[in-house]
Amino acid sequence: MSIRIQTEDFDLSAELNRLRSGHRDIGAVVSFVGTVRDVNDDDGILSMELEHYPGMTEAALEEIESRARQRWDILDSIVIHRVGVLKSADQIVLVAVASRHRGEAFRACEYMIDALKTQAPFWKKEQTAKGDVRWVKAKDSDESALKKW
């Protein structure tokens, strides 16, 4: 398991290679990459600033990964979440899961991103094309997604 909070971008291929390294029993790797959208609530978005609480955020992500391991046969996983100011189309988050079987990897990956969206302490602030700065509110759809698990 690897959990990182960082300002710098990540290389998806390098991270997936790192995840697979040393594991000959991996039959599937499933990954999710979240990016900054250029529109939210019908407003153009120039940038998003992400903040976190060091230590607390990593602990929350470790707990999410631990719960996924209890439910599915995961061989390894990576969670990378960026903080700082990001522009439209920048990568924000990577969740990748390796397992012996694709079904386990798909379910675990989807659960982990659903849980991350609602349970990891990140705060997001958007700069709109109109010049407004606003905090991003939690979405009901994210809470609903987590309830299915």
C-alpha positions as CSV (number, residue, x, y, z in Angstrom):
1,M,0.0,0.0,0.0
2,S,1.2,3.5,-0.9
3,I,-0.6,6.7,0.2
4,R,0.9,10.0,-0.9
5,I,-0.4,13.6,-0.6
6,Q,1.7,15.8,-2.9
7,T,1.7,19.0,-4.9
8,E,3.5,17.6,-7.9
9,D,1.8,15.7,-10.7
10,F,2.1,11.9,-11.1
11,D,2.9,9.7,-14.0
12,L,0.2,7.1,-14.4
13,S,2.4,4.6,-16.2
14,A,5.2,4.9,-13.7
15,E,2.8,4.5,-10.7
16,L,1.1,1.4,-12.2
17,N,4.5,-0.1,-13.0
18,R,5.5,0.5,-9.4
19,L,2.3,-1.1,-8.2
20,R,2.9,-4.3,-10.2
21,S,6.6,-4.5,-9.4
22,G,7.5,-7.7,-7.6
23,H,4.0,-9.2,-7.8
24,R,3.9,-12.1,-10.2
25,D,0.4,-13.1,-8.9
26,I,-1.4,-10.0,-10.1
27,G,-4.1,-10.8,-12.6
28,A,-5.7,-7.3,-12.7
29,V,-4.9,-3.7,-12.1
30,V,-7.8,-1.2,-12.0
31,S,-7.1,2.5,-11.8
32,F,-9.1,5.7,-11.5
33,V,-7.7,9.1,-12.3
34,G,-9.7,12.2,-11.3
35,T,-9.1,15.5,-13.1
36,V,-10.0,19.1,-12.6
37,R,-13.1,19.9,-14.7
38,D,-13.4,23.2,-16.6
39,V,-17.1,23.7,-15.5
40,N,-18.9,23.2,-12.2
41,D,-22.4,24.3,-11.5
42,D,-22.6,25.9,-15.0
43,D,-19.6,28.2,-14.3
44,G,-16.3,28.1,-16.0
45,I,-13.5,27.0,-13.7
46,L,-10.0,28.5,-14.1
47,S,-8.4,26.7,-11.1
48,M,-9.0,24.6,-8.0
49,E,-7.1,24.9,-4.8
50,L,-7.0,21.8,-2.6
51,E,-6.1,21.8,1.1
52,H,-5.7,19.0,3.6
53,Y,-4.9,18.4,7.2
54,P,-1.5,16.6,7.3
55,G,-1.6,13.4,9.3
56,M,-5.3,13.3,9.5
57,T,-5.8,13.0,5.8
58,E,-3.3,10.1,5.4
59,A,-4.9,8.3,8.4
60,A,-8.3,8.6,6.8
61,L,-6.9,7.2,3.5
62,E,-5.2,4.3,5.3
63,E,-8.5,3.5,7.0
64,I,-10.3,3.4,3.6
65,E,-7.7,1.1,2.1
66,S,-7.9,-1.1,5.2
67,R,-11.6,-1.5,4.9
68,A,-11.2,-2.3,1.2
69,R,-8.7,-5.0,2.1
70,Q,-11.1,-6.6,4.6
71,R,-13.8,-6.9,1.9
72,W,-11.8,-7.8,-1.3
73,D,-8.7,-9.8,-2.1
74,I,-6.3,-6.9,-2.8
75,L,-2.6,-7.6,-3.4
76,D,-1.6,-3.9,-3.4
77,S,-2.9,-0.4,-3.9
78,I,-1.9,3.2,-4.5
79,V,-3.6,6.4,-3.5
80,I,-2.1,9.7,-4.6
81,H,-4.0,12.9,-4.0
82,R,-2.6,16.3,-5.0
83,V,-3.0,19.5,-3.1
84,G,-2.2,23.1,-4.0
85,V,-3.5,25.1,-7.0
86,L,-4.5,23.0,-10.0
87,K,-5.6,24.1,-13.4
88,S,-8.4,22.7,-15.6
89,A,-7.5,19.2,-16.9
90,D,-4.8,18.6,-14.2
91,Q,-4.8,15.3,-12.5
92,I,-6.1,15.5,-8.9
93,V,-6.2,11.9,-7.7
94,L,-5.1,8.4,-8.5
95,V,-6.6,5.3,-6.9
96,A,-5.2,2.0,-8.3
97,V,-5.8,-1.5,-7.0
98,A,-4.0,-4.8,-7.9
99,S,-5.6,-8.1,-7.4
100,R,-5.6,-11.7,-8.7
101,H,-9.0,-11.2,-10.3
102,R,-10.5,-8.2,-12.1
103,G,-13.8,-8.2,-10.2
104,E,-12.1,-7.8,-6.9
105,A,-9.9,-5.0,-8.3
106,F,-12.9,-3.1,-9.9
107,R,-15.0,-3.3,-6.7
108,A,-12.2,-2.3,-4.4
109,C,-11.1,0.6,-6.6
110,E,-14.7,2.0,-6.9
111,Y,-15.3,1.6,-3.2
112,M,-12.0,3.4,-2.4
113,I,-12.7,6.4,-4.6
114,D,-16.3,6.6,-3.3
115,A,-15.1,6.6,0.3
116,L,-12.3,9.1,-0.5
117,K,-14.8,11.6,-1.9
118,T,-16.8,11.6,1.3
119,Q,-14.5,10.6,4.1
120,A,-11.1,12.0,3.4
121,P,-10.5,15.5,4.8
122,F,-9.8,17.6,1.8
123,W,-11.1,21.2,1.2
124,K,-11.5,22.5,-2.3
125,K,-11.8,26.1,-3.5
126,E,-12.6,27.1,-7.1
127,Q,-11.6,30.2,-9.0
128,T,-14.4,30.8,-11.6
129,A,-14.0,32.5,-15.0
130,K,-16.2,35.3,-13.5
131,G,-13.6,36.0,-10.9
132,D,-15.5,34.4,-8.0
133,V,-13.7,32.3,-5.4
134,R,-15.9,29.7,-3.7
135,W,-15.6,26.6,-1.6
136,V,-16.8,23.4,-3.3
137,K,-19.6,21.8,-1.4
138,A,-20.1,18.1,-0.9
139,K,-22.4,16.5,-3.4
140,D,-25.4,14.3,-2.5
141,S,-24.4,12.0,-5.3
142,D,-21.1,11.3,-3.6
143,E,-22.9,10.3,-0.4
144,S,-25.3,8.1,-2.4
145,A,-22.5,6.4,-4.2
146,L,-20.9,5.4,-0.9
147,K,-24.2,4.1,0.5
148,K,-24.2,1.2,-2.0
149,W,-21.2,-0.3,-0.3
